[in-house]
Amino acid sequence: MTEQLPVVVVGAGPQGLAAAAHLLERGIEPLVLEQGAAAGAAVSEWGHVRLFSEWSELIDAASRRLLENTGWSAPGAGYPTGGEWVAQYLAPLAGALGEWVKTGVAVTGVARAGRDKVVDSDRVGRPFEVQATDADGRELRFRARAVLDASGTWGSPNPAGASGLPALGEKEAAAAGLVSYRVPASVAHLAGKHVVVIGSGHSAAHAVIRLAELVQGAEGAEGTRVEWAIRRGAPSGLSSADDQLPTRGALGGRARGVVADGLVTQVPGFRTATIRRTGDQLTVISDDGRRLDAVDHLIVLTGFRPDLSILREVRTAIDPSLEAVAGLAGEIDPNIHSCGTVRATGALELAQPEADLYIVGAKSYGRAPTFLALTGYEQVRSVVAELAGDHEAAVRNELVLPESGVCGGSGGFDDGSCCAPATKQTKQTIELGTRPLIPLI
């Protein structure tokens, strides 16, 4: 009987751990498989970055209840860094979940036991087979009644190439250590260098602001030069002062300020095609022939994409453009939604052609840069309710969400145009067909 088997959750990040807490409350055994050495491993890699959300928006309800039973107290008001989120919430939560979380286990594939993707016969009633490798390279196999893929997108950054493919020469330059794909924990090693940042969102803005501090004349930083290459006509993904995530709105304002003050040179409409390496320097060339010469380091912050390879042997419905779950792609597509809100999602939208398989968390959004922690917590609450047979709870949704003033992609690609700010939103309890709206991140 598959009911005797655990629900395998891939990834011990915020949504994966929250899913385990909800499963336990429902009397269902979870098994969380995390490829990192500890829970929250991906968050730890950007632990130096401060979140836009306050503590109250970063703690899942079932996880809070589980933790409070251990004597844990929620942190007070404020905006934690990724490292603080791990230390004060995710690590204690993993500790409370105990043996249900296995670290150092990388999932390599999911399938129906004894049935490859092609076979229809007797498919639904069979358990899932989850293959993995441990830190020593040994192969493992688990059986599961259901699978929740909460593995995120952190491990798959988008390349510099404007076509979505790596620019010519990009791989060679990255192998030489001249290209990086994360917001740097420190910029001290870039003092006195010519640095180019590619990207138009909040990660790029964060990097640009930190580099501007070097340009302002920190000791030993004389000669630092920063260029900010943007594919659109202007940074289209930055929030404004009316964003009710105030730290996010402030970040956008500061980024615009360092450009206005001449500390950073903005290069609009620059779509990278080629990266040429000459010794320890690069020449970055756009598709219209413009060049950024004598570049010492290139920081590529163009977003992330999901790795769908582990789901190759199960039947999935994935949007062809966003690589998001097809059931919610129309609500999060940046080609359609620019400012304001997209709808909350739950088990109904996240359901796959493969019964009892769900992609949740940031991975469910594919390449769309619009994800909030609260979105993922609501997803896993709804999915677990559905797995438990509580269909009424699965369609119910009650969220209090901040308003967003962020603008995204529905404006013209080349001119970076944007629309008006979002309207205010209040707490709602409604059925799935008219779910409350979730702001763009």
C-alpha positions as CSV (number, residue, x, y, z in Angstrom):
1,M,0.0,0.0,0.0
2,T,1.5,3.3,-1.0
3,E,-0.2,5.0,2.0
4,Q,2.4,3.4,4.2
5,L,5.2,5.1,2.3
6,P,6.5,8.6,3.1
7,V,6.1,11.7,0.9
8,V,9.5,12.5,-0.5
9,V,10.3,16.2,-0.5
10,V,13.2,17.3,-2.7
11,G,15.1,20.1,-1.1
12,A,15.4,21.3,2.6
13,G,15.0,25.0,1.8
14,P,12.2,27.2,3.3
15,Q,9.4,25.5,1.3
16,G,10.7,22.0,1.6
17,L,11.0,22.2,5.4
18,A,7.6,23.9,5.6
19,A,6.1,21.0,3.6
20,A,7.5,18.5,6.1
21,A,6.0,20.4,9.0
22,H,2.6,20.4,7.3
23,L,2.9,16.7,6.5
24,L,3.6,15.9,10.1
25,E,0.6,17.9,11.3
26,R,-1.5,15.8,8.9
27,G,-0.1,12.5,10.2
28,I,1.8,11.8,7.0
29,E,5.5,10.8,7.2
30,P,7.8,13.2,5.3
31,L,11.3,12.3,3.9
32,V,13.2,15.5,3.0
33,L,16.3,14.9,0.8
34,E,18.8,17.8,0.6
35,Q,21.9,17.6,-1.5
36,G,23.7,20.3,0.6
37,A,25.6,19.5,3.8
38,A,22.9,21.2,5.8
39,A,19.3,22.4,5.6
40,G,19.1,25.8,3.9
41,A,22.3,25.2,2.0
42,A,21.3,27.4,-1.0
43,V,20.2,30.3,1.3
44,S,23.5,30.1,3.1
45,E,25.3,30.8,-0.2
46,W,23.6,34.2,-0.3
47,G,23.7,34.6,3.5
48,H,25.3,38.0,3.2
49,V,22.3,39.4,1.4
50,R,19.5,41.0,3.4
51,L,15.9,40.0,2.6
52,F,13.2,42.3,1.5
53,S,10.6,40.6,3.7
54,E,10.3,41.0,7.4
55,W,10.5,38.1,9.9
56,S,6.8,37.8,10.1
57,E,6.6,37.1,6.3
58,L,9.4,34.5,6.4
59,I,8.0,32.0,8.9
60,D,5.5,29.3,7.9
61,A,2.6,28.7,10.2
62,A,2.9,24.9,10.7
63,S,6.7,25.3,11.1
64,R,6.1,27.9,13.8
65,R,3.8,25.6,15.7
66,L,6.4,22.8,15.5
67,L,9.2,25.0,16.6
68,E,7.3,26.6,19.5
69,N,6.7,23.1,20.9
70,T,10.5,22.8,21.3
71,G,10.7,26.1,23.2
72,W,11.8,28.2,20.2
73,S,10.7,31.8,20.0
74,A,10.3,33.7,16.8
75,P,12.7,36.5,16.1
76,G,11.4,40.0,16.5
77,A,10.8,42.7,13.9
78,G,13.3,43.4,11.3
79,Y,14.8,42.2,8.0
80,P,17.2,39.3,8.4
81,T,20.1,38.4,6.1
82,G,20.0,35.0,4.4
83,G,22.5,33.8,7.1
84,E,20.2,35.0,9.9
85,W,17.2,33.3,8.3
86,V,19.1,30.0,8.3
87,A,20.6,30.3,11.8
88,Q,17.4,31.5,13.6
89,Y,14.7,29.7,11.7
90,L,15.7,27.1,9.0
91,A,18.4,25.3,11.0
92,P,16.2,25.0,14.2
93,L,13.3,23.8,12.0
94,A,15.5,21.1,10.4
95,G,16.6,20.2,13.9
96,A,13.0,19.9,15.1
97,L,12.2,17.7,12.1
98,G,15.2,15.5,13.0
99,E,15.4,12.1,11.2
100,W,12.9,13.2,8.6
101,V,15.6,15.4,7.0
102,K,18.5,13.7,5.3
103,T,21.4,16.0,4.1
104,G,24.1,15.2,1.6
105,V,21.6,13.3,-0.6
106,A,21.3,14.5,-4.2
107,V,18.2,13.4,-6.0
108,T,19.1,12.3,-9.5
109,G,15.7,11.0,-10.8
110,V,12.0,10.4,-10.1
111,A,9.9,7.7,-11.7
112,R,7.0,5.4,-11.2
113,A,8.2,2.1,-9.8
114,G,8.3,-0.4,-12.7
115,R,6.8,2.0,-15.2
116,D,8.8,4.3,-17.5
117,K,7.3,7.5,-18.8
118,V,5.6,5.8,-21.8
119,V,3.6,3.1,-20.0
120,D,0.0,3.9,-19.1
121,S,-1.1,0.6,-17.6
122,D,-1.4,0.4,-13.8
123,R,0.5,3.7,-13.4
124,V,-1.5,5.7,-10.9
125,G,-1.6,3.1,-8.1
126,R,2.2,2.4,-8.1
127,P,4.6,4.2,-5.8
128,F,7.2,6.6,-6.9
129,E,10.9,5.6,-7.1
130,V,13.3,8.3,-6.2
131,Q,17.0,7.7,-7.0
132,A,19.8,9.7,-5.4
133,T,23.5,9.7,-4.5
134,D,25.0,10.4,-1.2
135,A,28.0,12.5,-0.4
136,D,30.3,9.5,-1.0
137,G,28.8,8.8,-4.4
138,R,26.8,5.8,-3.4
139,E,23.5,5.2,-5.2
140,L,20.4,5.2,-3.1
141,R,16.7,4.4,-3.9
142,F,13.6,5.5,-2.0
143,R,9.9,4.6,-2.4
144,A,7.3,7.3,-1.9
145,R,3.5,7.7,-2.0
146,A,4.0,11.3,-3.4
147,V,6.8,13.6,-4.4
148,L,7.1,17.4,-3.8
149,D,9.9,18.9,-5.8
150,A,11.1,22.0,-3.8
151,S,14.6,22.0,-5.1
152,G,14.5,25.6,-6.3
153,T,16.5,27.2,-9.0
154,W,19.6,28.5,-7.2
155,G,21.9,25.9,-8.9
156,S,21.0,27.0,-12.4
157,P,21.9,30.7,-13.0
158,N,21.0,32.2,-16.4
159,P,24.0,32.9,-18.7
160,A,25.2,36.3,-19.9
161,G,24.2,35.6,-23.5
162,A,21.1,37.6,-24.4
163,S,19.7,34.7,-26.4
164,G,19.5,32.5,-23.3
165,L,22.5,30.5,-24.5
166,P,26.0,31.2,-23.1
167,A,27.7,34.0,-25.0
168,L,30.5,32.8,-27.2
169,G,33.5,32.5,-25.0
170,E,31.5,32.7,-21.8
171,K,32.3,29.2,-20.5
172,E,36.0,29.7,-21.1
173,A,36.0,33.0,-19.2
174,A,34.0,31.5,-16.3
175,A,36.4,28.6,-16.1
176,A,39.2,31.1,-15.8
177,G,37.5,32.8,-12.8
178,L,36.7,36.0,-14.7
179,V,32.9,35.6,-14.7
180,S,30.8,35.0,-11.6
181,Y,27.0,34.5,-11.3
182,R,26.2,35.5,-7.7
183,V,26.1,38.8,-5.7
184,P,29.6,38.9,-4.2
185,A,29.9,38.4,-0.5
186,S,32.8,40.9,-0.6
187,V,33.9,43.4,-3.3
188,A,37.2,44.2,-1.8
189,H,39.1,42.0,-4.3
190,L,37.6,44.1,-7.1
191,A,39.1,47.4,-5.8
192,G,40.9,49.2,-8.6
193,K,39.4,46.9,-11.3
194,H,37.1,47.4,-14.2
195,V,33.9,45.5,-13.4
196,V,30.9,45.0,-15.6
197,V,27.5,43.9,-14.1
198,I,25.0,42.3,-16.4
199,G,21.3,42.2,-15.3
200,S,18.5,44.6,-14.5
201,G,16.9,43.2,-11.4
202,H,17.4,43.6,-7.6
203,S,20.4,41.3,-7.5
204,A,22.2,43.4,-10.1
205,A,21.2,46.6,-8.2
206,H,22.6,45.2,-5.0
207,A,25.9,44.4,-6.7
208,V,26.1,47.8,-8.4
209,I,25.5,49.6,-5.1
210,R,28.3,47.7,-3.3
211,L,30.7,48.3,-6.2
212,A,29.8,52.0,-6.2
213,E,31.2,52.2,-2.6
214,L,34.6,51.3,-4.1
215,V,34.3,54.0,-6.7
216,Q,33.6,56.5,-4.0
217,G,37.2,56.2,-2.8
218,A,37.5,53.5,-0.2
219,E,41.2,53.0,0.7
220,G,43.0,51.1,-2.0
221,A,40.1,51.3,-4.4
222,E,41.3,54.2,-6.6
223,G,40.7,53.5,-10.3
224,T,37.7,51.3,-9.8
225,R,35.4,51.5,-12.7
226,V,31.9,50.0,-12.8
227,E,29.6,49.6,-15.9
228,W,26.1,48.3,-15.6
229,A,25.0,46.5,-18.8
230,I,21.2,46.2,-19.2
231,R,19.4,44.4,-22.0
232,R,16.4,46.7,-22.0
233,G,16.4,50.5,-22.3
234,A,16.3,50.9,-18.5
235,P,16.3,48.6,-15.4
236,S,12.8,47.2,-15.7
237,G,12.7,45.1,-12.6
238,L,13.4,47.6,-9.9
239,S,10.9,48.7,-7.3
240,S,10.0,52.3,-6.5
241,A,9.4,54.2,-3.3
242,D,5.7,53.1,-3.1
243,D,6.7,49.4,-2.7
244,Q,5.3,48.2,0.6
245,L,8.4,46.0,1.0
246,P,10.3,49.2,1.9
247,T,13.9,47.7,1.8
248,R,13.2,46.6,-1.8
249,G,11.9,50.0,-2.8
250,A,14.9,51.7,-1.2
251,L,17.3,49.4,-3.1
252,G,15.9,50.5,-6.4
253,G,16.2,54.1,-5.4
254,R,19.8,53.7,-4.3
255,A,20.7,52.0,-7.5
256,R,19.3,54.8,-9.6
257,G,21.2,57.2,-7.3
258,V,24.6,55.8,-7.9
259,V,24.0,56.0,-11.7
260,A,22.7,59.6,-11.4
261,D,25.8,60.5,-9.3
262,G,28.2,59.2,-12.0
263,L,29.6,56.4,-9.8
264,V,28.3,53.8,-12.1
265,T,28.0,54.0,-15.9
266,Q,24.8,52.5,-17.2
267,V,24.9,50.8,-20.7
268,P,21.3,50.3,-21.8
269,G,20.2,48.0,-24.6
270,F,23.3,45.9,-24.4
271,R,22.7,42.3,-25.3
272,T,25.8,40.2,-24.8
273,A,26.8,38.0,-27.7
274,T,30.5,37.4,-27.3
275,I,33.0,37.4,-24.5
276,R,36.6,37.4,-25.6
277,R,39.4,36.6,-23.2
278,T,42.9,38.1,-23.5
279,G,45.0,37.0,-20.7
280,D,43.3,38.1,-17.4
281,Q,41.0,40.6,-19.1
282,L,37.8,40.3,-21.1
283,T,36.1,42.2,-24.0
284,V,32.3,42.0,-23.8
285,I,30.6,42.5,-27.2
286,S,26.9,43.1,-27.8
287,D,24.9,41.8,-30.7
288,D,25.1,45.2,-32.3
289,G,28.8,45.4,-32.1
290,R,29.3,47.6,-29.1
291,R,32.3,46.7,-26.9
292,L,33.2,46.9,-23.2
293,D,37.0,46.6,-23.3
294,A,39.6,45.7,-20.7
295,V,37.1,44.2,-18.3
296,D,38.8,42.6,-15.2
297,H,35.7,40.8,-13.9
298,L,32.1,40.2,-15.2
299,I,29.3,39.7,-12.8
300,V,26.3,38.1,-14.5
301,L,23.0,38.5,-12.5
302,T,20.3,37.6,-15.1
303,G,18.2,35.4,-13.0
304,F,17.8,31.6,-12.7
305,R,16.1,28.7,-14.4
306,P,14.9,25.4,-13.1
307,D,16.7,22.1,-13.6
308,L,14.0,19.8,-14.8
309,S,16.3,16.8,-15.5
310,I,15.3,14.9,-12.4
311,L,11.7,14.8,-13.6
312,R,12.4,13.4,-17.0
313,E,10.8,10.0,-16.4
314,V,7.5,11.4,-15.0
315,R,4.8,13.2,-16.8
316,T,4.8,16.9,-16.3
317,A,3.0,20.0,-17.7
318,I,5.6,22.7,-18.0
319,D,5.1,26.1,-19.7
320,P,7.2,26.2,-22.9
321,S,8.4,29.7,-22.4
322,L,8.8,30.2,-18.6
323,E,9.6,26.6,-17.7
324,A,7.1,27.2,-14.9
325,V,4.3,24.8,-13.8
326,A,1.8,25.2,-16.7
327,G,-1.2,25.7,-14.4
328,L,0.2,29.0,-13.0
329,A,2.3,30.3,-15.9
330,G,-0.4,32.6,-17.2
331,E,-0.5,34.4,-13.8
332,I,3.2,35.0,-13.5
333,D,4.3,35.6,-17.1
334,P,6.5,38.8,-17.1
335,N,5.5,39.3,-20.7
336,I,1.9,39.9,-19.5
337,H,2.2,41.1,-15.9
338,S,4.2,44.2,-15.3
339,C,3.2,46.0,-12.1
340,G,1.1,44.9,-9.1
341,T,-0.1,41.4,-8.6
342,V,-0.4,37.8,-9.7
343,R,-2.8,35.3,-8.2
344,A,-1.9,33.0,-5.3
345,T,-1.6,29.3,-6.2
346,G,-2.3,26.0,-4.6
347,A,-2.8,22.3,-5.3
348,L,-5.2,22.8,-8.2
349,E,-2.8,24.9,-10.3
350,L,0.2,22.9,-9.3
351,A,-1.2,19.5,-10.1
352,Q,0.7,17.5,-12.7
353,P,-0.4,14.9,-15.2
354,E,1.5,12.5,-12.9
355,A,-0.8,12.1,-10.0
356,D,0.7,13.0,-6.6
357,L,3.6,14.8,-8.1
358,Y,4.0,18.5,-7.4
359,I,6.6,21.2,-8.2
360,V,6.5,23.8,-5.4
361,G,8.4,26.9,-4.3
362,A,10.6,28.9,-6.6
363,K,11.0,26.1,-9.0
364,S,7.3,26.2,-9.7
365,Y,7.8,29.7,-11.1
366,G,10.4,28.6,-13.5
367,R,12.2,31.6,-15.0
368,A,9.7,34.2,-13.6
369,P,11.4,36.4,-11.1
370,T,8.2,37.0,-9.0
371,F,8.4,34.6,-6.1
372,L,7.8,35.4,-2.4
373,A,8.4,33.1,0.6
374,L,4.7,33.5,1.6
375,T,3.7,32.2,-1.9
376,G,5.6,29.0,-1.3
377,Y,4.2,28.5,2.2
378,E,0.7,28.8,0.9
379,Q,1.5,26.4,-2.0
380,V,2.8,23.6,0.4
381,R,-0.1,24.1,2.8
382,S,-2.6,23.6,0.0
383,V,-0.7,20.7,-1.6
384,V,-0.4,18.8,1.7
385,A,-4.1,19.3,2.5
386,E,-4.9,17.8,-0.9
387,L,-2.6,14.8,-0.3
388,A,-4.4,14.3,3.1
389,G,-7.8,14.3,1.3
390,D,-8.9,17.6,2.8
391,H,-10.1,19.1,-0.4
392,E,-11.9,22.0,1.3
393,A,-8.7,23.1,3.0
394,A,-6.8,22.7,-0.2
395,V,-8.9,25.3,-2.0
396,R,-9.0,27.7,0.9
397,N,-6.6,30.6,1.1
398,E,-6.0,33.3,3.6
399,L,-3.1,35.6,3.2
400,V,-2.0,39.1,4.2
401,L,0.4,40.4,1.6
402,P,2.4,43.6,1.1
403,E,1.7,45.8,-1.9
404,S,4.3,45.9,-4.6
405,G,5.3,48.9,-6.7
406,V,7.7,46.8,-8.8
407,C,7.5,46.9,-12.5
408,G,8.3,44.0,-14.8
409,G,8.1,42.9,-18.3
410,S,4.9,44.0,-20.1
411,G,6.4,47.3,-21.1
412,G,8.3,47.6,-24.3
413,F,11.4,45.4,-24.2
414,D,13.7,48.1,-25.7
415,D,12.3,51.2,-24.0
416,G,11.9,49.7,-20.5
417,S,8.5,51.3,-20.1
418,C,6.4,50.6,-17.1
419,C,2.9,51.0,-15.8
420,A,1.2,52.4,-12.7
421,P,1.8,51.0,-9.1
422,A,-0.3,48.2,-7.8
423,T,-3.5,48.9,-5.8
424,K,-3.7,48.1,-2.1
425,Q,-4.6,44.7,-1.0
426,T,-6.4,43.5,2.1
427,K,-6.7,40.2,3.9
428,Q,-9.1,37.8,2.0
429,T,-10.5,34.4,2.5
430,I,-11.9,33.1,-0.8
431,E,-12.1,30.0,-2.9
432,L,-9.5,28.8,-5.3
433,G,-11.1,30.2,-8.4
434,T,-10.7,33.8,-7.1
435,R,-7.6,33.5,-5.0
436,P,-6.1,36.7,-3.5
437,L,-3.4,38.4,-5.4
438,I,0.3,38.1,-4.7
439,P,2.6,41.0,-5.6
440,L,5.6,40.6,-7.8
441,I,8.8,40.2,-5.8
